[in-house]
C-alpha cells in the first residue's frame, strides 16, 4: 500500500481554528452570531472543505462534502457554502487574512505529519 498523508479531520480543523481565535469549541459551534464567533466558524468551515478528508479516490484526496461539514457544525450545507465563499473572497482581498489561513493550514499539516506518539 502506498504512503498517504494522514487525514485531517473536521474536528482537527475546529480545534486548530478555536486555538487561533482564542475560543472554546463550544463558543465556536454555538448559535451565537457575534462577529468574532461567526468569523472563526466561517474560517473553520472553509478550512474543513480545503483540508479535511472525505476519503481517497485512487491517489486523490476527496474534500469533505458541504453536507458533512454542515453536520459537524450543526448548520445547513448552504451555510457552509456561504461561509466558504465569504472566506475565499476575503482571502483574495486581505493579505493578512490569507497569512492567518496559511498559518493555521501549516499547523494542521504539521500535526497530521507527526508520527503517532506511543502511549
C-alpha positions as MATLAB code, in Angstrom:
seq = 'XXXXXXXXXXXXXXXXXXXXXXXXXXXXXXXXXXXXXXXXXXXXXXXXXXXXXXXXXXXXXXXXXXXXXXXXXXXXXXXXXXXXXXXXXXXXXXXXXXXXXXXXXXXXXXXXXXXXXXX';
ca = [
       0.000    0.000    0.000;
       1.326    3.436   -0.917;
       2.042    6.046    1.739;
      -0.638    8.694    2.043;
      -0.539   11.731    4.261;
      -2.566   11.355    7.422;
      -6.110   12.541    7.055;
      -7.042   15.792    8.741;
     -10.476   15.589   10.315;
     -13.099   18.298   10.633;
     -12.599   18.064   14.405;
      -8.874   18.738   13.934;
      -9.735   21.855   11.943;
     -12.247   23.008   14.560;
      -9.666   22.694   17.340;
      -6.934   24.483   15.358;
      -9.215   27.386   14.445;
     -10.553   27.678   18.004;
      -6.949   27.914   19.264;
      -6.039   30.508   16.612;
      -9.025   32.692   17.537;
      -8.689   32.078   21.314;
     -12.142   30.487   21.556;
     -13.505   27.331   23.063;
     -15.022   24.739   20.763;
     -18.427   25.280   22.356;
     -18.222   29.025   21.663;
     -17.282   28.467   18.042;
     -20.049   25.909   17.491;
     -22.700   27.909   19.333;
     -25.690   29.513   17.623;
     -24.451   32.973   18.623;
     -23.910   35.459   15.806;
     -21.277   37.766   17.237;
     -18.780   38.787   14.560;
     -15.840   37.200   16.385;
     -17.631   33.847   16.533;
     -19.069   33.865   13.029;
     -15.689   34.768   11.553;
     -13.957   31.885   13.314;
     -16.773   29.499   12.379;
     -16.564   30.538    8.724;
     -12.785   30.044    8.707;
     -13.218   26.585   10.228;
     -15.815   25.662    7.603;
     -13.558   26.930    4.802;
     -10.519   25.033    6.084;
     -12.633   21.927    6.637;
     -13.561   21.979    2.961;
      -9.978   22.703    1.883;
      -8.162   20.329    4.219;
     -10.413   17.750    5.867;
     -10.532   14.435    4.139;
     -13.632   12.836    2.794;
     -11.678    9.744    1.810;
      -9.411    8.781   -1.075;
     -10.170    8.011   -4.702;
      -7.079    6.484   -6.220;
      -4.267    8.913   -5.445;
      -6.517   11.923   -4.896;
      -7.941   13.078   -1.598;
     -11.609   13.882   -1.766;
     -12.705   17.026    0.032;
     -15.221   16.716    2.833;
     -18.690   17.410    1.459;
     -20.649   20.543    2.314;
     -23.416   18.473    4.000;
     -20.837   16.584    6.088;
     -19.198   19.824    7.201;
     -22.630   21.266    7.955;
     -23.434   18.340   10.243;
     -20.160   18.851   12.126;
     -21.101   22.492   12.741;
     -24.849   21.883   13.285;
     -25.565   24.019   10.239;
     -27.210   23.549    6.864;
     -24.960   22.827    3.885;
     -25.976   26.165    2.344;
     -24.484   27.940    5.370;
     -21.238   26.088    4.708;
     -21.268   27.107    1.046;
     -21.854   30.737    2.057;
     -19.026   30.597    4.634;
     -16.666   29.042    2.082;
     -17.391   31.782   -0.467;
     -17.062   34.598    2.100;
     -13.672   33.337    3.295;
     -12.414   32.632   -0.244;
     -13.232   36.214   -1.322;
     -11.676   37.692    1.803;
      -8.545   35.585    1.327;
      -8.026   37.165   -2.095;
      -8.620   40.716   -0.849;
      -6.783   40.667    2.505;
      -3.132   39.578    2.630;
      -3.040   39.460    6.451;
      -6.103   37.218    6.495;
      -4.509   34.974    3.845;
      -1.399   34.649    6.043;
      -3.588   33.681    9.020;
      -5.267   30.948    6.962;
      -1.890   29.728    5.727;
      -0.522   29.598    9.282;
      -3.475   27.535   10.518;
      -3.149   25.251    7.484;
       0.577   24.730    8.155;
      -0.144   23.866   11.803;
      -2.773   21.324   10.743;
      -0.455   19.760    8.170;
       2.458   19.595   10.608;
       0.254   17.937   13.236;
      -1.029   15.408   10.688;
       2.507   14.516    9.598;
       3.781   13.892   13.149;
       4.097   10.198   13.862;
       1.583    8.900   16.387;
       3.119    9.037   19.849;
       3.221    5.801   21.793;
       1.163    5.796   24.968;
];
